[in-house]
């Protein structure tokens, strides 16, 4: 790899040591066993708020980390419709003894 030794380039920024942070506003956490949980947070991107559902797992290093491919975001305009669907599911489960 070619490098320019005649100029004074700063070292690239490094990630801080330690686990990734869940940067949204915490809304709820659902335990899925001793090493996994579902986190629900309110976050925003470029000024657009959304709800984040993401599975986090406890690593062998003792830090919680988001699990790749196990999460989704929900736009706030979708929340009311999703709440209606979840209420219907809960009612169905209640009626069928689950």
C-alpha positions in Angstrom: 0.0 0.0 0.0 1.3 3.4 -1.0 1.5 6.1 1.7 2.5 9.7 1.5 5.2 10.3 4.1 5.8 13.9 3.1 2.5 15.2 4.6 1.3 15.2 8.1 -2.0 13.3 8.1 -3.7 12.7 11.4 -4.3 9.1 12.5 -7.8 7.8 11.6 -10.4 8.0 14.3 -10.7 4.8 16.3 -13.8 3.5 17.9 -13.9 3.7 21.7 -13.3 0.4 23.5 -16.3 -1.3 24.9 -19.8 -2.2 23.8 -22.0 -0.4 21.3 -24.5 1.9 22.9 -28.2 1.9 22.4 -28.6 5.6 21.5 -32.4 5.9 21.4 -34.8 6.7 24.2 -35.6 3.5 26.1 -39.3 2.5 26.0 -39.3 -1.2 27.0 -37.2 -4.3 27.3 -38.5 -7.9 26.9 -36.4 -10.7 28.3 -35.9 -13.6 26.0 -33.8 -15.7 28.3 -30.6 -15.1 30.2 -28.6 -14.0 27.2 -31.0 -12.3 24.9 -33.5 -9.4 25.1 -35.8 -7.4 22.8 -35.3 -3.7 23.2 -37.8 -1.1 22.1 -36.5 2.5 21.7 -37.5 5.8 20.2 -34.8 7.1 17.9 -34.4 9.6 15.1 -32.4 9.9 11.9 -32.0 13.2 10.1 -34.8 14.6 12.3 -37.3 11.8 11.5 -38.4 9.9 14.6 -39.1 6.1 14.5 -39.5 3.2 16.8 -36.7 0.6 16.9 -37.3 -3.1 17.7 -34.0 -4.9 18.1 -32.7 -8.1 19.6 -29.6 -7.7 21.8 -27.5 -10.6 23.0 -25.0 -10.9 25.8 -21.6 -11.7 24.4 -18.9 -13.8 25.9 -17.1 -10.6 26.9 -20.0 -9.7 29.1 -21.3 -6.8 26.9 -24.7 -6.6 25.3 -24.6 -6.2 21.5 -27.3 -5.8 18.8 -27.8 -9.0 16.8 -27.3 -8.4 13.1 -30.4 -9.1 11.1 -32.8 -9.2 14.1 -34.4 -5.8 14.2 -36.6 -3.3 12.4 -37.7 0.3 12.5 -41.3 1.5 12.5 -42.2 4.9 11.3 -44.4 6.9 13.7 -47.2 7.1 11.1 -47.3 3.3 11.2 -47.5 2.9 15.0 -51.3 3.3 15.2 -52.0 0.6 12.6 -49.4 -1.7 14.2 -51.0 -1.2 17.6 -54.4 -2.2 16.2 -53.0 -5.3 14.7 -51.2 -6.2 18.0 -54.5 -5.6 19.9 -56.3 -8.0 17.6 -53.6 -10.6 18.0 -53.8 -10.2 21.8 -57.6 -10.5 21.8 -57.3 -13.7 19.6 -54.8 -15.2 21.9 -56.9 -14.4 25.0 -60.0 -16.0 23.4 -58.1 -19.1 22.5 -56.4 -19.6 25.8 -52.8 -18.9 24.8 
